[in-house]
Amino acid sequence: MRRRPLRVAVAIVGLLIVGAGALALPRYVESAALIARVGNASGNVGALAARVAQHVEIRPTHMVPTRHVDVIARFYEPDRVTRRTVLLVPGIHSMGIEEPRLTALARDLAGAGMRVMTMALPDLQRYRITPDATDVMEDAVTWMVHQRGLAPDGRIGLLGVSFAGGLAIAAAGRPAIRDHVDFVVSFGGHGDLPRVMRYLATGEAPTVAGLTPHPPHDYGVAVILYTLADRDVVPPEQVHDLREGVETFLLASQLTLVSMDEANATFAKARAMAEAMPEPSRTYMGYVNDRAVAKLGAVLAPHLAALRADDPALSPGRATTVPSARLYLLHGHDDTVIPAAESAILGEQLRKAGADVRVLLSALITHAELNDSASWLDGWRLVSFWADVLSR
């Protein structure tokens, strides 16, 4: 979630904290305070939200064994654990568990009484979405429920951000952990990976009542180019340099949340790298640098089948088993990385399959981040949504 002060939403949340407190509904108070902290609220609202939060100890990193590779993870430990332990997994981002928005979200959730373990999926850190990622999430849940004190009743919560949200639901339905996951929150996640890849390349999103289609974000199509570079998109001898250039651009995009000076210097480096490339890499890297989504998407669309994104392990809408966990699908109305239609369609699919699902498409969310304005009703719906999660 974005760490910037909210405007209308801060006032909404502040009044909700006071109103919920007057109604003696602690979980609504905690939910409103959580949203205020995530929104980096200042003034009286920020002070009140901070008082509601527990002190959080950030533990040293540790390793989690999985069938593919040992994965680095970190615990965020509140003074008093009043809720379930939660596995929090970021989306496609090279910084992994050090990504600033993730660390802030982990601390804010722990402040609400959850013991939080953050763990990035190695493939997603390398800009790839593969079945191995779902395996790693499954193995991490198995590891957690067998650690003394983490899951007294053998169950934990899962919270996946962006593409990790869809993978979390797919993993939670697997027989090995199906009975060990109490709830899953998919925050801006996908239902069908091939459908999202087509949207990013072509702008074609499914039609859902009440949702307005938007052109796709440049970050997603750059990730697709990175993945497809070695699949006849450019000659083999150009793959390494093109991928290095795309990595540089994506890092620059990530650095905009850390330091604009560093980001601009890294964007400049990506432009210089493009100038040194032979064709067609030079043209394609130019599209990346210019954020020419439609032009780059037209190049990539004929190659989408090579992504092999139709594996059921990658899409909860294609998975053969449905989780028994309570499922929460939270999505921004105007998301341009993964369209909100994904959560709307997936929610309906899961309900028909017998799952227990709650869906919220919110104007207070962009893509796994808080927006800076909203209506009173938007604010209340988001508080109610998180109050439900906190009641688990």
Backbone torsions as a table, in degrees:
resi	resn	phi	psi	omega
1	MET	NA	146.4	-175.9
2	ARG	-71.5	137.4	-179.5
3	ARG	-97.7	75.9	174.4
4	ARG	-141.5	152.6	-177.3
5	PRO	-63.1	135.8	174.0
6	LEU	-85.4	163.5	-178.7
7	ARG	-109.0	-90.9	-179.9
8	VAL	-58.5	-38.9	-176.8
9	ALA	-61.7	-34.8	179.7
10	VAL	-63.2	-44.5	179.0
11	ALA	-63.9	-41.7	178.2
12	ILE	-58.9	-51.2	-176.5
13	VAL	-65.2	-39.9	179.4
14	GLY	-59.5	-45.5	179.2
15	LEU	-67.5	-34.4	177.9
16	LEU	-65.9	-37.4	176.8
17	ILE	-59.1	-48.7	-178.8
18	VAL	-65.4	-46.6	-178.4
19	GLY	-64.1	-43.2	179.5
20	ALA	-64.8	-37.2	178.7
21	GLY	-63.4	-40.5	179.6
22	ALA	-64.1	-29.8	179.4
23	LEU	-86.8	1.4	177.9
24	ALA	58.3	45.9	177.7
25	LEU	-115.0	86.2	-171.7
26	PRO	-55.9	-39.8	-175.2
27	ARG	-68.4	-28.5	175.6
28	TYR	-72.3	-37.6	174.6
29	VAL	-60.3	-49.2	-178.5
30	GLU	-64.0	-38.6	178.6
31	SER	-65.0	-46.8	179.1
32	ALA	-62.8	-40.2	178.2
33	ALA	-65.7	-39.1	177.2
34	LEU	-59.2	-46.4	-179.2
35	ILE	-64.4	-39.0	178.0
36	ALA	-63.4	-39.9	178.8
37	ARG	-68.0	-44.3	178.8
38	VAL	-61.1	-36.0	178.5
39	GLY	-80.4	4.1	177.3
40	ASN	57.8	42.4	-179.0
41	ALA	-64.1	144.5	179.1
42	SER	-115.2	-175.0	177.0
43	GLY	65.8	-151.1	-176.4
44	ASN	-63.1	-37.9	-179.5
45	VAL	-64.4	-45.7	178.9
46	GLY	-62.7	-40.4	179.4
47	ALA	-64.8	-41.9	179.2
48	LEU	-64.9	-43.2	179.3
49	ALA	-62.8	-38.3	179.1
50	ALA	-66.8	-35.7	180.0
51	ARG	-68.0	-32.3	178.9
52	VAL	-69.4	-29.4	-173.6
53	ALA	-75.7	149.0	171.3
54	GLN	-80.4	158.6	170.5
55	HIS	-70.3	140.8	-176.0
56	VAL	-121.2	129.0	173.4
57	GLU	-98.8	127.8	178.0
58	ILE	-96.1	115.3	-174.3
59	ARG	-81.5	159.4	172.7
60	PRO	-61.9	155.4	179.8
61	THR	-67.0	155.6	176.0
62	HIS	-140.7	172.7	-178.5
63	MET	-109.8	139.7	176.4
64	VAL	-111.6	120.7	179.9
65	PRO	-75.3	136.7	173.2
66	THR	-135.5	171.8	-176.4
67	ARG	-66.3	-19.8	-176.9
68	HIS	-102.2	-43.4	-175.1
69	VAL	-165.2	151.8	171.4
70	ASP	-73.7	136.3	-172.2
71	VAL	-120.2	135.9	180.0
72	ILE	-73.9	141.9	-178.5
73	ALA	-148.0	167.7	-179.6
74	ARG	-149.1	140.7	176.3
75	PHE	-97.3	142.0	169.7
76	TYR	-114.7	113.0	-167.9
77	GLU	-111.7	116.8	176.3
78	PRO	-76.6	164.2	177.2
79	ASP	-55.6	-45.7	179.8
80	ARG	-128.4	123.3	176.9
81	VAL	-82.7	108.8	-178.8
82	THR	-107.5	-4.7	-178.6
83	ARG	-137.2	-177.9	-176.9
84	ARG	-67.4	154.9	167.8
85	THR	-69.7	139.1	-176.1
86	VAL	-124.9	135.8	171.3
87	LEU	-94.3	117.7	-178.1
88	LEU	-109.0	122.0	-172.7
89	VAL	-124.5	124.7	178.9
90	PRO	-79.4	170.5	178.3
91	GLY	-87.9	-143.7	-175.1
92	ILE	-81.0	102.3	-176.2
93	HIS	-159.9	129.5	-174.5
94	SER	-70.0	-21.4	-177.6
95	MET	-78.1	-12.2	176.6
96	GLY	57.0	-130.9	-175.9
97	ILE	-76.1	-3.1	176.0
98	GLU	-94.2	-2.2	-178.8
99	GLU	-61.0	127.5	-170.3
100	PRO	-57.4	-39.9	-179.8
101	ARG	-67.2	-34.9	179.7
102	LEU	-68.6	-45.3	-179.6
103	THR	-62.3	-37.7	178.7
104	ALA	-67.5	-42.7	179.3
105	LEU	-64.0	-41.7	178.8
106	ALA	-60.5	-44.3	179.5
107	ARG	-64.7	-40.5	-179.8
108	ASP	-66.8	-40.6	177.5
109	LEU	-65.8	-42.1	178.2
110	ALA	-63.3	-33.7	176.8
111	GLY	-62.8	-20.0	176.7
112	ALA	-90.6	8.1	174.4
113	GLY	100.2	5.8	177.0
114	MET	-92.6	134.8	164.5
115	ARG	-78.8	123.4	-174.1
116	VAL	-114.5	130.8	169.2
117	MET	-112.5	119.5	174.8
118	THR	-92.2	140.7	178.8
119	MET	-155.2	123.5	176.8
120	ALA	-88.9	149.8	176.5
121	LEU	-87.4	120.1	-173.7
122	PRO	-52.8	-39.9	-179.8
123	ASP	-65.2	-40.4	179.3
124	LEU	-65.7	-33.6	175.0
125	GLN	-63.9	-26.6	179.6
126	ARG	-98.9	19.9	175.3
127	TYR	63.3	36.5	177.7
128	ARG	-130.7	142.9	174.8
129	ILE	-117.0	107.3	-175.3
130	THR	-130.8	162.5	175.8
131	PRO	-57.8	-25.6	177.0
132	ASP	-57.8	-34.0	-179.0
133	ALA	-62.5	-41.8	178.5
134	THR	-67.5	-38.3	176.0
135	ASP	-59.3	-44.8	-178.0
136	VAL	-62.2	-40.8	178.8
137	MET	-65.2	-42.5	177.1
138	GLU	-59.2	-46.2	-177.9
139	ASP	-67.2	-34.0	178.5
140	ALA	-65.8	-40.6	176.7
141	VAL	-62.0	-45.3	178.9
142	THR	-58.3	-44.2	179.0
143	TRP	-62.0	-44.7	-175.7
144	MET	-64.0	-43.7	-175.6
145	VAL	-72.0	-11.9	177.1
146	HIS	-100.2	3.6	175.9
147	GLN	-90.3	130.1	-176.3
148	ARG	-58.7	129.0	174.6
149	GLY	88.9	-16.1	-178.2
150	LEU	-77.7	-34.8	-175.6
151	ALA	-142.3	80.2	-176.2
152	PRO	-54.3	-34.0	178.8
153	ASP	-102.2	12.9	176.7
154	GLY	77.8	19.7	-178.2
155	ARG	-136.3	144.9	177.2
156	ILE	-131.5	174.4	172.4
157	GLY	-103.6	156.4	178.4
158	LEU	-124.9	133.4	174.7
159	LEU	-132.5	112.9	-179.9
160	GLY	-112.0	134.8	-178.3
161	VAL	-102.5	135.4	177.7
162	SER	58.9	-130.1	-176.7
163	PHE	-63.8	-24.0	175.3
164	ALA	-68.5	-20.0	176.7
165	GLY	-66.4	-48.4	176.8
166	GLY	-63.9	-41.3	178.6
167	LEU	-62.9	-35.0	179.7
168	ALA	-63.6	-40.3	178.4
169	ILE	-68.4	-41.1	177.7
170	ALA	-61.3	-42.1	-179.8
171	ALA	-67.0	-39.8	-175.0
172	ALA	-65.2	-19.2	178.0
173	GLY	-86.7	-5.7	-177.6
174	ARG	-71.5	140.9	-174.9
175	PRO	-55.5	-35.3	-175.4
176	ALA	-64.5	-29.2	-177.0
177	ILE	-124.3	1.1	-173.8
178	ARG	-53.6	-38.3	-178.2
179	ASP	-90.0	3.8	-178.5
180	HIS	-110.8	3.9	178.7
181	VAL	-114.4	119.0	-178.4
182	ASP	-82.7	-40.6	178.7
183	PHE	-151.9	157.2	175.2
184	VAL	-130.8	130.9	170.3
185	VAL	-108.6	119.1	173.7
186	SER	-101.8	110.0	-173.7
187	PHE	-102.1	96.1	-177.2
188	GLY	72.9	31.2	-174.9
189	GLY	-88.9	176.0	-177.3
190	HIS	-105.6	158.7	172.2
191	GLY	-104.9	-39.1	-177.5
192	ASP	-134.5	109.6	-174.1
193	LEU	-63.5	-45.2	177.7
194	PRO	-57.6	-37.3	179.5
195	ARG	-64.8	-39.8	178.8
196	VAL	-68.8	-40.4	178.7
197	MET	-61.8	-38.9	177.8
198	ARG	-66.8	-39.6	177.0
199	TYR	-59.8	-46.3	-177.5
200	LEU	-63.6	-33.2	-178.3
201	ALA	-85.8	-30.1	-172.1
202	THR	-121.0	-16.8	-175.0
203	GLY	82.7	2.8	-178.5
204	GLU	-85.2	113.4	178.2
205	ALA	-118.2	148.8	178.8
206	PRO	-63.6	149.9	-179.8
207	THR	-85.5	124.8	177.2
208	VAL	-131.4	131.7	-178.1
209	ALA	-56.6	133.2	177.8
210	GLY	88.8	-5.6	-179.7
211	LEU	-114.1	136.1	178.7
212	THR	-100.7	124.1	178.5
213	PRO	-65.7	145.9	178.5
214	HIS	-130.2	151.9	174.7
215	PRO	-61.2	145.9	-177.3
216	PRO	-70.8	156.2	179.4
217	HIS	-76.8	148.9	-177.7
218	ASP	-68.2	-26.2	-177.7
219	TYR	-59.9	-45.2	-176.2
220	GLY	-64.6	-42.9	-178.2
221	VAL	-71.4	-29.5	174.6
222	ALA	-65.2	-38.9	177.1
223	VAL	-63.1	-40.0	178.5
224	ILE	-63.2	-42.5	177.2
225	LEU	-59.6	-43.0	178.9
226	TYR	-57.2	-46.4	-176.9
227	THR	-67.6	-40.7	-173.5
228	LEU	-87.4	-2.9	-173.2
229	ALA	-54.6	-35.7	-177.2
230	ASP	-94.6	15.4	-177.7
231	ARG	-119.6	56.5	175.6
232	ASP	70.0	14.6	175.1
233	VAL	-79.4	-39.8	173.6
234	VAL	-132.8	162.0	176.8
235	PRO	-59.6	149.6	-176.2
236	PRO	-52.5	-37.4	-176.4
237	GLU	-71.8	-10.4	179.8
238	GLN	-99.9	-8.2	-172.3
239	VAL	-60.4	-48.9	-174.5
240	HIS	-59.4	-49.2	-176.4
241	ASP	-68.2	-37.4	178.6
242	LEU	-64.5	-45.1	179.6
243	ARG	-62.9	-38.9	178.5
244	GLU	-62.3	-39.0	177.8
245	GLY	-65.8	-43.9	179.1
246	VAL	-64.4	-41.4	176.6
247	GLU	-57.7	-41.1	-179.9
248	THR	-64.3	-43.7	177.8
249	PHE	-62.7	-44.7	-179.0
250	LEU	-65.1	-38.5	175.9
251	LEU	-62.4	-42.3	177.6
252	ALA	-59.4	-42.2	178.2
253	SER	-60.6	-40.7	179.2
254	GLN	-67.7	-35.8	-177.1
255	LEU	-71.0	-14.8	177.1
256	THR	-60.8	-21.5	177.9
257	LEU	-89.8	-3.8	-176.7
258	VAL	-114.6	-53.6	-177.6
259	SER	-155.9	117.9	179.6
260	MET	-67.6	-30.9	176.7
261	ASP	-62.9	-46.4	177.8
262	GLU	-64.5	-40.6	-179.1
263	ALA	-62.0	-48.4	-177.9
264	ASN	-64.1	-37.9	177.0
265	ALA	-64.7	-37.0	-179.5
266	THR	-74.3	-36.9	173.4
267	PHE	-60.4	-41.7	178.7
268	ALA	-62.6	-38.7	177.3
269	LYS	-63.0	-41.2	178.8
270	ALA	-63.2	-37.9	178.0
271	ARG	-67.3	-39.7	178.2
272	ALA	-65.6	-37.8	178.5
273	MET	-62.8	-38.7	179.5
274	ALA	-62.5	-40.0	-178.3
275	GLU	-62.1	-27.5	-177.3
276	ALA	-89.3	-3.5	-175.7
277	MET	-88.0	148.5	172.1
278	PRO	-78.4	167.2	174.5
279	GLU	-77.7	147.9	4.4
280	PRO	-88.5	-1.2	-177.6
281	SER	-58.3	-37.2	-179.2
282	ARG	-59.6	-44.5	179.1
283	THR	-65.3	-45.5	-177.2
284	TYR	-66.0	-40.0	177.3
285	MET	-67.8	-32.2	174.4
286	GLY	-62.4	-40.7	175.9
287	TYR	-60.8	-40.5	178.8
288	VAL	-61.7	-51.1	-177.2
289	ASN	-63.4	-33.6	-179.5
290	ASP	-86.4	-1.2	-177.1
291	ARG	56.2	37.9	-179.4
292	ALA	-85.2	75.0	-172.4
293	VAL	-60.5	-45.6	-176.6
294	ALA	-64.1	-41.3	-179.4
295	LYS	-67.1	-45.2	-179.9
296	LEU	-69.0	-38.7	178.4
297	GLY	-60.5	-38.1	179.1
298	ALA	-64.1	-33.4	176.2
299	VAL	-68.5	-40.3	-171.5
300	LEU	-85.4	-27.3	-174.2
301	ALA	-53.0	-42.9	179.9
302	PRO	-66.5	-13.9	-176.4
303	HIS	-102.8	1.8	-171.7
304	LEU	-60.0	-31.8	-179.9
305	ALA	-60.7	-27.6	-179.4
306	ALA	-69.4	-13.1	176.2
307	LEU	-68.9	-22.6	-176.5
308	ARG	52.8	44.2	-176.6
309	ALA	-82.0	-1.5	-176.6
310	ASP	-85.2	5.5	176.4
311	ASP	-62.4	128.6	-179.5
312	PRO	-58.1	-23.0	179.0
313	ALA	-66.8	-15.7	-174.6
314	LEU	-101.9	-7.9	-174.6
315	SER	-138.7	117.7	178.0
316	PRO	-62.3	-27.1	177.6
317	GLY	-71.7	-14.3	179.2
318	ARG	-110.1	-6.2	-177.2
319	ALA	-63.5	149.9	-175.8
320	THR	-85.0	-15.6	178.5
321	THR	-127.8	149.9	-178.1
322	VAL	-105.1	136.6	179.2
323	PRO	-61.8	148.7	172.0
324	SER	-87.6	-10.7	-179.4
325	ALA	-68.6	156.0	169.3
326	ARG	-68.1	131.0	-174.5
327	LEU	-113.2	130.8	178.8
328	TYR	-119.8	119.1	179.3
329	LEU	-111.2	110.8	-178.6
330	LEU	-113.5	128.3	-173.9
331	HIS	-149.1	144.5	174.5
332	GLY	-78.7	136.0	179.3
333	HIS	-51.8	-41.6	-169.7
334	ASP	-109.3	28.4	179.5
335	ASP	-58.9	130.3	179.5
336	THR	-112.7	7.0	172.9
337	VAL	-99.6	-53.5	172.4
338	ILE	-124.5	113.8	-174.0
339	PRO	-60.5	147.1	178.3
340	ALA	-60.0	-23.8	177.3
341	ALA	-57.3	-28.0	179.7
342	GLU	-60.4	-46.6	179.6
343	SER	-70.9	-36.1	179.0
344	ALA	-63.1	-47.7	-179.0
345	ILE	-67.7	-44.7	-178.7
346	LEU	-62.9	-41.6	179.2
347	GLY	-57.2	-43.3	179.7
348	GLU	-67.2	-42.0	177.8
349	GLN	-59.2	-46.2	-177.4
350	LEU	-66.8	-39.1	177.4
351	ARG	-61.0	-44.4	-179.4
352	LYS	-63.9	-27.4	179.0
353	ALA	-86.1	0.1	175.5
354	GLY	98.3	8.9	-179.1
355	ALA	-80.2	157.0	176.6
356	ASP	-95.0	105.4	-168.8
357	VAL	-128.5	139.7	168.3
358	ARG	-124.5	129.2	-178.1
359	VAL	-118.2	133.3	172.5
360	LEU	-131.9	117.5	172.0
361	LEU	-102.4	114.0	-166.1
362	SER	-119.2	139.7	172.0
363	ALA	-75.2	-9.4	178.2
364	LEU	-85.6	-1.1	-177.0
365	ILE	-121.1	140.2	168.5
366	THR	-99.4	-107.5	171.8
367	HIS	-112.7	97.8	-179.4
368	ALA	58.2	29.3	177.8
369	GLU	-141.5	157.8	174.8
370	LEU	-83.6	140.3	175.6
371	ASN	-85.3	173.2	-174.3
372	ASP	-104.8	8.3	176.5
373	SER	-155.9	154.2	-178.4
374	ALA	-170.9	166.4	175.3
375	SER	-87.1	167.8	175.9
376	TRP	-58.8	-41.3	-178.3
377	LEU	-64.6	-40.7	176.2
378	ASP	-58.0	-44.5	-179.9
379	GLY	-62.1	-45.1	-179.7
380	TRP	-64.3	-42.2	-179.3
381	ARG	-62.1	-39.2	179.9
382	LEU	-69.1	-40.2	176.5
383	VAL	-62.6	-43.6	179.6
384	SER	-63.3	-39.7	178.9
385	PHE	-59.6	-51.9	-177.5
386	TRP	-71.2	-28.6	174.3
387	ALA	-62.0	-36.6	176.6
388	ASP	-65.0	-44.5	178.6
389	VAL	-61.4	-44.3	-177.8
390	LEU	-68.7	-15.2	179.4
391	SER	-81.4	-7.9	-176.8
392	ARG	-71.5	NA	NA
